Structure formats: C-alpha cells, structure tokens
Amino acid sequence: MSRLRVLCLHGYTQDAERFSRVLSLGLRPHVRDVAELVFVDAPHAARDPAGGRAWWHPELVSSGASKSWAYGGWEETLDFLRDVDRARGPFEGLLGFSQGAAVASSLAAHLTSPSAKPSVSFRFAILAGGFAYRGQGAGALFRHKPLRMPSLHLYGERDKLVKPTSSEELARLFDSPTVHIHPGGHSFPQTQPSLDIVAEFLRAQGEACAGTGGAG
C-alpha cells in the first residue's frame, strides 16, 4: 500500500511553512510510513497585525439576536483549492486546523451533496480545533447532513479560542465521527496518545482506499 496524500490547511494568520513546522514536531514523523502531508498557503492575506494568511475574511452583515456573517473571499478559496488539487493532487484526505478545519468541512459538504459534481475527490477529513462554516449559504451547504465521509475530530478541553461546544457541533455534521478530546488548548495535539489516534485513523483510511482502488 502506497502512502496517502493529505492536503493540510492551516489556521488563520498561519501559513504553510508555520503549519508544516508545527506538525513536524510530532505528527509528521509519526505518520511518515502511512501519509505524505502536503501544505499550501491560503490565498488571502490575513487582516491581522500578526500577518499570515487567511482562507476568508468574516464580515458581520447583520447584528442583534440573530447575527449573520459574510465570508469574504470564500468563492476564491474554493477555486484556489480546485486548482491546487489539479496541479498537485490527487489527494485522498484533508487535514485542517481551526479556520482550515472549517474550510475542510465545507469542502466535505460540497463533495458529499447528492447533486454535487465534484472536481476534487477527497475521501476523509481530519479536523483539529474546528468549527462549522457560518457564512452565507451555510444552510444550503449543510442541508444534506450528516456528511457521509470518514472524519476524525480533535479538540482541546481548555480551548478558549474555539470553544469545545463549537468543535462538537462540527463533529455532529458528520456521519459516525471519531472524536478525540485532548487536555490542551487551541493547538494541534502533539502528545503520544493523540498522535497514535491520528496514525490509527490514517492507517484505517489507507486500507479503505486500497480496497476501493485509491492509495496503493
């Protein structure tokens, strides 16, 4: 069985180089035998003093009891990821952290819609510190939930930036999600138990892809 190719989507104000450095501390060497991790920069500059990149820019379009958000640059991001898949793919899986996890789950919704004619063919998702897309059109995007794609959800019980309830809500959008809660905060977990869970999930996906003519 050849290695899975996994497209990795960084968080807001990160970039491909920073996210690669983070995962090289633990995950990358831990799964080297089963997966190749491929990193890309988001197409937009983050509107933050910290710099970095962004997959979209959230903009509040109505307030009050029911807030409504527009996600500026989202369509450009979808086009960008299709181009990445054509130029550097194929990829069997998606791995996203924070805003990158929201992007990955949105792609999963596009791919698993009964009416979809996908131009990309991701088969599974690993989502860390993630939350559900809440931009315009979110209701239509997720109307066919639960999403029938294998998924692993990782989040920290002490996460103050993306509340655990938000990550739990994201997991419920998927059919039979695997959920792992780690003792940390808003970060990709690097402890041995967490790394083992990710590696086990990837090996299971590798076997599934090999059985259906994917990787391997």
C-alpha positions as CSV (number, residue, x, y, z in Angstrom):
1,M,0.0,0.0,0.0
2,S,1.4,3.4,-1.0
3,R,1.2,6.4,1.3
4,L,-1.9,8.5,1.4
5,R,-1.6,12.1,0.2
6,V,-3.2,14.5,2.7
7,L,-3.7,18.2,1.9
8,C,-3.1,20.3,5.0
9,L,-5.0,23.6,5.6
10,H,-3.5,25.9,8.2
11,G,-5.3,28.2,10.6
12,Y,-6.0,31.9,10.4
13,T,-2.8,34.0,10.5
14,Q,-0.7,30.9,9.9
15,D,0.8,29.8,6.6
16,A,2.1,26.6,5.0
17,E,5.6,27.0,6.4
18,R,4.4,27.6,10.0
19,F,1.9,24.8,10.0
20,S,4.5,22.4,8.5
21,R,6.9,23.3,11.3
22,V,4.2,22.7,13.9
23,L,3.3,19.2,12.6
24,S,7.0,18.3,12.0
25,L,7.4,18.4,15.8
26,G,5.2,15.3,16.3
27,L,2.7,14.3,13.7
28,R,4.7,14.3,10.5
29,P,7.4,11.8,11.7
30,H,4.8,9.7,13.5
31,V,2.8,9.0,10.3
32,R,5.6,9.1,7.8
33,D,5.0,5.5,6.8
34,V,1.3,5.9,6.0
35,A,0.9,9.5,4.8
36,E,2.5,12.3,2.9
37,L,1.4,15.7,4.3
38,V,1.2,18.5,1.7
39,F,1.0,22.1,2.8
40,V,-0.4,25.2,0.9
41,D,-0.7,28.8,1.7
42,A,-4.3,30.2,1.9
43,P,-5.0,32.6,-1.0
44,H,-5.7,35.8,1.1
45,A,-3.5,37.9,3.4
46,A,-4.9,37.9,7.0
47,R,-6.2,41.2,8.2
48,D,-4.3,40.9,11.5
49,P,-1.2,42.6,12.9
50,A,0.3,39.1,13.2
51,G,0.3,38.8,9.4
52,G,0.0,35.3,7.9
53,R,-2.7,34.1,5.5
54,A,-6.5,33.5,5.6
55,W,-9.0,31.3,3.9
56,W,-11.7,34.0,4.2
57,H,-12.5,37.3,5.9
58,P,-15.5,37.1,8.2
59,E,-17.7,40.2,7.9
60,L,-20.7,40.9,10.1
61,V,-23.6,41.9,7.9
62,S,-26.4,41.9,10.5
63,S,-26.4,42.0,14.2
64,G,-28.9,41.6,17.0
65,A,-30.4,38.4,18.3
66,S,-29.5,36.6,15.0
67,K,-26.1,37.5,13.7
68,S,-25.4,37.0,10.0
69,W,-21.9,36.7,8.5
70,A,-20.5,37.1,5.1
71,Y,-17.2,35.3,4.4
72,G,-15.3,37.5,2.0
73,G,-13.0,35.6,-0.4
74,W,-14.7,32.2,0.1
75,E,-15.5,31.6,-3.6
76,E,-11.9,32.5,-4.5
77,T,-10.7,30.0,-1.9
78,L,-12.9,27.2,-3.4
79,D,-11.4,28.0,-6.9
80,F,-7.9,28.1,-5.4
81,L,-8.3,24.6,-3.8
82,R,-9.6,23.1,-7.0
83,D,-6.5,24.5,-8.8
84,V,-4.3,23.0,-6.1
85,D,-5.9,19.6,-6.5
86,R,-5.4,19.7,-10.3
87,A,-1.8,20.9,-10.0
88,R,-0.6,19.0,-7.0
89,G,-3.1,16.2,-6.5
90,P,-4.7,13.8,-6.3
91,F,-5.2,13.8,-2.5
92,E,-7.0,11.2,-0.5
93,G,-7.6,13.3,2.6
94,L,-7.9,16.7,4.1
95,L,-6.3,17.9,7.4
96,G,-7.4,21.2,8.7
97,F,-6.7,23.3,11.8
98,S,-9.1,26.0,13.1
99,Q,-10.2,28.1,10.1
100,G,-8.6,25.4,7.9
101,A,-10.8,22.8,9.6
102,A,-13.9,24.9,8.8
103,V,-12.7,25.0,5.2
104,A,-12.1,21.3,5.1
105,S,-15.6,20.5,6.4
106,S,-17.1,22.9,3.8
107,L,-15.3,21.0,1.1
108,A,-16.6,17.8,2.5
109,A,-20.2,19.1,2.3
110,H,-19.7,20.1,-1.3
111,L,-18.3,16.6,-2.1
112,T,-21.0,14.6,-0.4
113,S,-24.0,16.5,-1.7
114,P,-26.2,14.3,-3.8
115,S,-26.3,16.9,-6.6
116,A,-22.5,17.5,-6.5
117,K,-20.3,17.1,-9.5
118,P,-17.1,17.4,-7.6
119,S,-13.8,18.3,-9.3
120,V,-11.8,17.0,-6.3
121,S,-12.0,13.6,-4.7
122,F,-11.1,13.8,-1.0
123,R,-12.2,10.7,0.9
124,F,-11.7,11.6,4.5
125,A,-11.1,14.6,6.8
126,I,-9.1,15.2,10.0
127,L,-10.3,18.4,11.7
128,A,-8.5,19.9,14.7
129,G,-9.8,22.8,16.8
130,G,-12.5,23.3,14.1
131,F,-15.9,25.0,13.9
132,A,-18.7,24.9,11.3
133,Y,-18.8,27.3,8.4
134,R,-21.4,30.0,9.2
135,G,-21.2,32.2,6.1
136,Q,-24.0,33.0,3.7
137,G,-25.4,29.8,2.2
138,A,-24.3,27.6,5.1
139,G,-27.9,26.3,5.4
140,A,-27.9,25.1,1.8
141,L,-24.3,23.8,2.1
142,F,-25.1,21.5,5.0
143,R,-28.7,20.6,4.2
144,H,-27.7,17.0,3.4
145,K,-26.1,16.3,6.7
146,P,-24.9,14.1,8.2
147,L,-22.0,14.2,5.8
148,R,-21.0,10.7,4.7
149,M,-17.3,11.0,4.9
150,P,-15.0,9.4,7.5
151,S,-13.8,12.1,9.9
152,L,-11.6,12.5,12.9
153,H,-12.2,15.5,15.2
154,L,-9.5,16.7,17.7
155,Y,-10.1,19.5,20.1
156,G,-8.7,20.7,23.4
157,E,-10.8,20.7,26.6
158,R,-9.1,24.0,27.5
159,D,-9.5,25.7,24.1
160,K,-10.5,29.3,24.7
161,L,-10.4,30.5,21.1
162,V,-12.7,27.8,19.6
163,K,-15.0,26.5,22.3
164,P,-15.3,22.7,22.6
165,T,-19.0,23.1,22.0
166,S,-18.2,24.5,18.6
167,S,-16.0,21.6,17.7
168,E,-18.7,19.2,19.0
169,E,-21.2,20.9,16.8
170,L,-18.9,20.4,13.8
171,A,-18.5,16.7,14.6
172,R,-22.3,16.3,14.6
173,L,-22.4,17.4,11.0
174,F,-20.7,14.1,10.0
175,D,-21.9,10.5,9.9
176,S,-20.2,8.4,12.6
177,P,-17.4,10.9,13.5
178,T,-14.4,9.8,15.6
179,V,-13.8,12.3,18.3
180,H,-10.7,12.7,20.4
181,I,-10.6,15.3,23.3
182,H,-7.0,16.2,24.4
183,P,-6.0,18.1,27.6
184,G,-4.6,21.1,25.8
185,G,-5.9,24.4,24.3
186,H,-6.2,25.7,20.8
187,S,-3.4,23.7,19.1
188,F,-2.8,20.6,17.1
189,P,-2.2,17.9,19.8
190,Q,1.3,16.5,19.8
191,T,1.1,14.1,22.8
192,Q,1.7,10.4,22.1
193,P,-1.9,9.3,22.7
194,S,-3.2,11.9,20.3
195,L,-0.6,11.1,17.7
196,D,-1.4,7.4,18.0
197,I,-5.1,8.1,17.3
198,V,-4.3,10.1,14.2
199,A,-2.0,7.4,12.9
200,E,-4.6,4.7,13.6
201,F,-7.2,6.7,11.7
202,L,-4.9,7.2,8.8
203,R,-4.0,3.5,8.6
204,A,-7.7,2.6,8.5
205,Q,-8.3,5.1,5.7
206,G,-5.3,3.8,3.8
207,E,-6.8,0.3,4.0
208,A,-10.2,1.6,2.9
209,C,-8.7,3.5,-0.1
210,A,-6.6,0.5,-1.1
211,G,-9.7,-1.7,-1.1
212,T,-11.6,0.7,-3.4
213,G,-8.8,1.5,-5.8
214,G,-7.4,4.5,-4.1
215,A,-4.0,4.8,-2.5
216,G,-2.0,1.7,-3.2
